[in-house]
Amino acid sequence: MLNPPTRMNELRSILLAEDNPHDVELTLAALAEHNLANEVVVVADGEQALDYLHFRGRFKLRADGNPAVVLLDLKMPKIDGLEVLRAVKQDEKLKTIPVVMLTSSREEQDLVRSYQLGVNAYVVKPVDFQAFIEAVKQVGVFWAIHNEPPPGSVHVTH
């Protein structure tokens, strides 16, 4: 008898690409507040985010599979969030990964460009601590637990 399908999202990693250590700390605290069991992989720039997604550099030997969601800061060193988003959405192996822009930018051009490139959600980081925690918690819970990925997108290998 075949085993019933399992909800792979619950065990898949969350990739957090954020260069501000304070925002990383707040994001991790918000995700932990909801007791998400997902591993959160933190990278400090867009180049590291792409290395993780493409199994390069220090992530060469990471476990197979795509993350449940990528939480992506817009303004990062080396490669900015828009370029990472463009690379993800143009790659057949990566394009089904939900990408949430988690940014302090309220510039309309950043919002429009993000959606033109295929972002799944655009969340402006609230200045208020509790509002920031709540926003990240809701994003994490939705994309890591409730969202159902398309068939075949979970076990992508390199």
C-alpha positions in Angstrom: 0.0 0.0 0.0 1.3 3.4 -0.8 1.9 5.9 1.9 -0.4 8.9 1.8 1.2 12.1 0.5 2.9 14.2 3.2 2.9 17.9 3.5 6.5 18.6 2.5 6.2 22.3 3.2 6.3 21.7 6.9 9.9 20.3 6.7 11.3 22.5 3.9 13.6 25.3 4.7 12.9 29.0 4.6 15.5 31.1 2.9 15.9 34.6 4.5 18.1 36.9 2.4 18.6 40.0 4.6 21.7 42.1 5.2 20.5 43.9 8.4 21.4 41.9 11.5 18.6 43.6 13.5 16.0 42.6 10.9 17.4 39.1 10.8 17.0 38.8 14.5 13.5 40.2 14.5 12.5 37.9 11.6 13.8 34.8 13.3 12.1 35.8 16.5 8.8 36.3 14.7 9.1 32.9 12.9 10.0 31.2 16.2 7.0 32.8 18.0 4.8 30.6 15.9 6.9 27.5 16.5 7.6 26.9 12.9 9.8 23.8 12.6 11.3 24.8 9.3 15.0 25.4 9.2 15.7 29.1 8.4 18.7 29.6 6.3 20.0 33.2 6.6 22.2 34.8 3.9 23.4 38.3 4.0 23.4 39.2 0.3 21.9 38.2 -3.0 25.0 36.4 -4.2 24.7 34.0 -1.2 21.0 33.6 -1.8 21.7 32.4 -5.4 24.5 30.2 -4.2 22.1 28.5 -1.8 19.5 28.0 -4.5 22.0 26.7 -7.0 24.0 24.5 -4.6 27.2 26.6 -5.0 30.0 27.7 -2.6 29.3 26.9 1.0 25.9 25.4 0.0 27.4 22.9 -2.4 26.5 20.0 -0.2 23.2 21.2 1.3 20.2 18.9 1.3 18.3 18.6 -2.0 15.0 20.4 -2.5 13.9 23.9 -2.8 12.9 26.1 0.2 9.2 26.5 1.1 9.6 30.2 0.6 12.3 32.9 0.0 12.0 36.0 2.1 14.0 38.5 0.2 15.2 42.0 1.1 15.2 44.4 -1.7 18.3 46.5 -1.0 21.2 44.1 -0.4 24.9 44.2 -1.2 26.5 42.4 -4.2 23.2 41.4 -5.9 20.0 43.2 -5.0 16.7 41.6 -4.3 15.3 42.4 -7.8 18.1 40.6 -9.5 17.7 37.6 -7.3 14.0 37.6 -8.0 14.7 37.9 -11.7 17.1 34.9 -11.6 14.7 32.8 -9.6 11.7 33.4 -11.8 13.6 32.8 -15.0 15.0 29.4 -13.8 12.9 26.4 -14.6 14.1 24.6 -11.5 13.4 27.6 -9.2 10.5 29.6 -10.7 7.8 27.8 -8.6 9.4 28.8 -5.3 7.3 31.5 -3.6 9.3 34.7 -3.2 8.2 37.3 -0.7 9.8 40.7 -0.9 10.3 41.8 2.7 11.5 45.3 2.5 11.4 48.8 4.0 11.0 50.3 0.5 7.7 52.1 -0.1 8.8 53.2 -3.5 6.2 52.5 -6.1 8.8 51.6 -8.7 10.2 48.9 -6.5 6.7 47.5 -5.9 5.8 47.5 -9.6 9.1 46.1 -10.7 8.8 43.3 -8.1 5.4 42.2 -9.4 6.6 42.5 -13.1 9.4 40.1 -12.2 7.0 37.6 -10.6 7.1 38.2 -6.9 4.4 36.3 -5.0 4.0 39.0 -2.3 5.4 42.4 -1.3 5.5 43.2 2.4 6.7 46.5 3.6 8.5 46.1 7.0 6.6 48.0 9.6 8.6 50.4 11.8 6.7 49.3 14.9 8.4 46.2 16.5 5.1 44.3 17.3 3.7 45.1 13.8 6.9 43.8 12.2 6.8 40.6 14.3 3.1 40.0 13.3 3.7 40.7 9.6 6.6 38.2 9.4 4.7 35.6 11.5 1.8 35.8 9.1 4.0 35.6 6.0 6.0 32.6 7.4 2.9 30.7 8.5 1.1 31.2 5.2 4.0 30.3 2.9 5.7 27.6 5.0 2.6 25.8 6.3 -0.6 26.7 4.4 0.5 27.2 0.8 0.5 24.1 -1.3 3.3 24.1 -3.9 2.6 22.8 -7.4 3.3 19.0 -7.9 6.9 18.2 -8.6 8.3 21.5 -7.2 9.3 20.0 -3.8 12.0 17.6 -4.7 14.1 19.6 -7.1 17.7 18.4 -7.0 20.8 19.9 -8.4 
